[in-house]
Structures are given as C-alpha cells and as structure tokens.
C-alpha cells in the first residue's frame, strides 16, 4: 500500500511559486542573455544565437500555437526533428504555453511512428525538412494530425503532400517576441516521450514541469562544478530521446553555452565541433564514443577543451573509460537511468578514496551511485528486497519525484510497470555494493540463465570489446537441452582488422567463470541496432533462431 500524505500540521511560510519550464528560459534570457547557442549543419554556415533570442522566438512560437493553430493547454504537439535551435524553441514554446511537447524518434520503424502519433493524439507535427519523405507515406494513417510545420524558412520549403504544411518561420513571423507565460500548476504535463518498445507497443512517459525542473536541479548538482556558466555543452544525445537526458533544461538553468552538432555524427565532424566550439561537457551512448576513440587513435589527435563525458544507455566498456581518462584526460561519468526516470537516477562520481588510478577506472565501470531524490531497492525473485552486499542481485525498483508513476493512457502497461506499493519496476537486474555502487548485470529480458544460474551478457560483451580487434560485441542466451540456455557471442571486427573466433574465446578464458565462456563465437559484419542505437537482442535472437532452425 502507498502511504497517504497528510495535510501539514503547520504549513511553512514560504512562497508557493510553481516549478515551471518557462522560468528556465526567463532566467536564462535575463541573466545569461548573450550566452551562445550554436547549431551546426554540414554544408551550411553555423547558426549562432543566444538565450535572449531563444526566449524571443519561443515566445513568438507560443503566440503562434495559441492564435494561429488554436492549440490549447494539454494538447499534444509533436516534434520529428534533430538537435537544432528550432527544436529547442519548441521545448520552451510548447511546454511554456501549457501544451505538451511530444518528441518522436525519427529512426523508429514506420508502424511504431504511426502507433505513437495516434496514441498520443498529436494535433500538429513539427518536422525537419529532410524528414518530410519519412512522414509523407505515413500521413494517411495519421488522421488526427491537423497540420505539419516544416522547420525551415519559406525559401527552403519543400514541395510536399503533407496536409496544411507551413514553414516554421512563416508561422511565427510578425508575432510579439515577448510573452507573459501562463502560471501553471507545476504538476501540469510538459512533455511526452515513448520508450522504444523492444517488446510490445511503445509506452508513453508523460513528464511534468515539476519533475523536469527537479531533475534539472539534481543533474546540475551532479557534475560537481563541471557544468555552469563556464561550461560549453554539446548534447550528442538527441532531443527526441528522454529530453536529451535533461541537458536542454540544465544548460539554461546554469547559463551554459549550448552546441548542437550535425545529427549524422561522423566522428570527424564531432571532433571538429568539440574543438571549434571549445566544448567542455558532452553526453551520449557508448557506440558514439567508441567510434570517436577509434578516430582519435587513428589520427593521433587530442582534445584541447573537453573535460567531462557523460555516458549511459548501455554499460560502457572498461577499455573505453580507461582510454578517455588516462590517454585523453577526459573525466568519464557513467550514469544509469531510463526514459521513465527522466532519465538520471545514478551518477558515476567515485568516492574520494576510490578516485585515484588505477582503481578509479574500475569504479567507473559501475553505473554510479544513487542521486538524492531517487530511492532505490533491488528486489529478489522471491519478492524480498536484497541487501547491498555487491553479490545479491535483483530487479531495480525506483521511486521519486522525477520517476514515472504510470504510462500515458495505458492501464495494462501501468499495472505491469508499477508495483502495488508504488515503485517503478525498471526491468534491470543489478547488484549494489556496500559503498553504494550500482552494477547493472543485465536487462531482465536479456539475462542468460544457464543451469539455474545467471550469466551477465553485459559482462561478456565488455570483456570481448577489450580485445584489440573487436569493435562491438553482443551475447545472447540460446536454448540448450541440459542447461536451459547457453551464451553465444557475436562480434564485429574493428575497421581494417580481422577477428578470429578462437582468439576471442581464448581471450575470455580466465577472465570469467568457466561456465560463462560462450559455446560459440560468431564473427559478423554488423549487429542489428534499435532506433536508440542499442544492439537489438531481440532481432539477434530471431536471426539466430531462423539460421539454426
Ligand atoms: P529503451 O532502450 O528501452 O528505449 P531507454 O533509452 O530508456 O529505453 O534505456 C534504458 C535502459 O538502458 C535501462 O533500463 C538500462 O537497461 C540501460 N542503461 C541505461 N544506462 C545504463 C548504464 N549506465 N549502464 C548500463 N545500462 C544502462
């Protein structure tokens, strides 16, 4: 049972100013007005702007939504777009006027896009011009969408069959660049993001103004002086994925310069962006950083400004952390979370006694320690919370003011995802050691169960990618008559190298328990990925089942 909250015996005498997103942009425009926002696109000159202009244009957009599109508070307005200033204007304009910003991942499969636009009942979709060909063939299946706004000027407006298509610049043109944002109840919904749904339909996570601001405060505090008005932040993580891990809120809160790089993320372009804009802080998934490392190594390059690199989404390999920390002098912070948790629940700052080489690297392979504001337990199979002893494992449950209490319009998913006593079931299997370091052993659905014991696919993969010829690895459990499942490993060779399956097996031996050593290693040209850039184990299992009959 969830305990009822009682009315205060004596209410505090402090102002009840709501925590709302518009206050962030008002603050940034007033106190950090000339701090830059840079948008880079290959082939175009960089677009340079600042927080003052961001607020002015967000205000124009809010007026346009209200007066020209008749969007009402609570309506969903979708974005289908890459990381750009215009996308950021939508973050502030839509949420600021009390409507809900629904960010959609353009890399999702067509049926998922159709499902989530219809499920969310989006009234308008704002999309980048290069994504028009992706939505055009789907538009007939999106009857609720009243119009499409292309994120460009009139001159760049593509010819399109999308109904009621207008250019963004024309939509906002001529409207006042100032606004008195409405006063909102801080529990008002602000944005909506669907989890990619590796199983079943995607599920909608509906953030509130309050959850967003509290998460931004917690995040700002976590970087330990590495964020702030002297920071230059480049979110490699997309604005369509879990609010770009909160960076679009944290940066204006602290007056950090923001840089949006080209979405195609070629490592050379990314390195160039870091250097040209003197980026100090960045965040993204390990795949991006592994590619960047390869590029740096090959070209013997160094960073002149980068200090902090946030990583999450999947467990980063030890070898990657070591290379950034030791060879390139960049502090790596491994954070764990998910769309449902805004997303940060942990942060990877080691305790002072562990923050020395070489053990620092080992501590950073853990998924960090719990942030204030999040409560965490690990629940054993038997329904009993497990001790934090580093060996007892179970599913992580979390609760707190920036953790989802349910899924948007989806009672079944809510019933599955939230426990009777009010915790979010994360589906991640973990251990927590006596110092509080969380180690993600697996996702519940990826764990390999062999002879009644668990084998961590993540651990096998991380050891495999430490092999000098291996670029990427994925382990899955395949059915076995005696052991119920046995691990099989798939590896991809680094560019210009060849990998030998036997060598990978030999490399694993001695580094894991004997019975963890995979029955088979397959060298493949590439691994299947999900729309969020993670290896799709489901596809891999299907391919394997089809190939082996
Ligand atoms: P999905 O991948 O389902 O679309 P998310 O992007 O929300 O959803 O991913 C959340 C999941 O990513 C977590 O449940 C966890 O399995 C994994 N994850 C996130 N951060 C880390 C990390 N630092 N280490 C290991 N796994 C992580």
Boltz pocket constraint, residues with backbone or C-beta under 6 A from the ligand:
constraints:
  - pocket:
      binder: B
      contacts: [[A, 195], [A, 196], [A, 197], [A, 198], [A, 242], [A, 311], [A, 312], [A, 313], [A, 314], [A, 315], [A, 316], [A, 334], [A, 335], [A, 336], [A, 337], [A, 338], [A, 339], [A, 340], [A, 343], [A, 367], [A, 426], [A, 427], [A, 428], [A, 440], [A, 442], [A, 443], [A, 532], [A, 534]]
      max_distance: 6.0
